[in-house]
Amino acid sequence: MLVELKNKIGIIPARLHSTRFPKKILSDINGIPMVIRTAQQVSKAKKIDRVIIAIDHDETYQALRGYNYELLMTSTKHKSGTDRVAEVVKHIKNVDIIINIQADEPFICPTLIDKLIQTHSDPAIEMSTLVSTQLTTKEYNNQSIVKVFLDENNFATDFKRKTIARYKHLGIYGFTKKSLLDFISFEQTINEKSRNLEQMRALDNGIKIKAVLTTKDSLSINTLDDLSYIHIKG
């Protein structure tokens, strides 16, 4: 039986000093910081009730405080974006579904966020993620683009960076509050560390991830070259 979801929160974990591309979240996209571009897209989703940017540095606060978005300071010690999201959620009493949107998704389609939320109307779904069919052969060897393998019921069975696959993983997750708190209770697994993929912690600990398929793509900003491409294209 489907249930009504009343409190749906979108949280964008915004770590300033990312390893591969430091200060990426503040990168300028047509005069606006990338993380704000992402927040603008999230805010357009009809099923989101609240949008929070989870920051970890005063420099980020100073750069973003002039924009009309809720900023919450979090620890600098988190090992993944989901751990940062969980710190925020621990202080929110009433929440049914948490949507974790990576800060480097400034072009994420709002209707896809709504589609992900709708999936959680099924109370059996603990965790979900978006998966695109738009994976090109050129992207097989691109380690910045994560590939996903699915079973016959569209649950994820594996995620890899460099492989031949059918599906591309998009940087957004849905959680129930219980599954999110379960996730952060686990230690980082070997697969999570070796692949630098936090979702492996869920799979390795028996949290099933429902894939929400889409024919749409979303250009995430993983490298400086990606950012240059946007400016050239624009």
Buried (B, 14 or more C-beta within 10 A) or exposed (E): EEEEBEBBBBBBBBBBBBEEBEBBBBBEBEEBBBBBBBBBBBBBBEBBBEBBBBBBBEEBBEBBEEBEBEBBBBEEEBBBBBBBBBBBBEEBEEBBBBBBBBBBBBBBBBBBBBBBBBBBBEEEBBBBBBBBEEBEEEBEEBEBBBBBBBEEEBBBEBBBBEBEBEBBBBBBBBBBBEBBEBBBEBEBBEBBEEBEBBBBBBBBEEBBBBBBEBEBBBBBBBBEEBBEEBEEEE
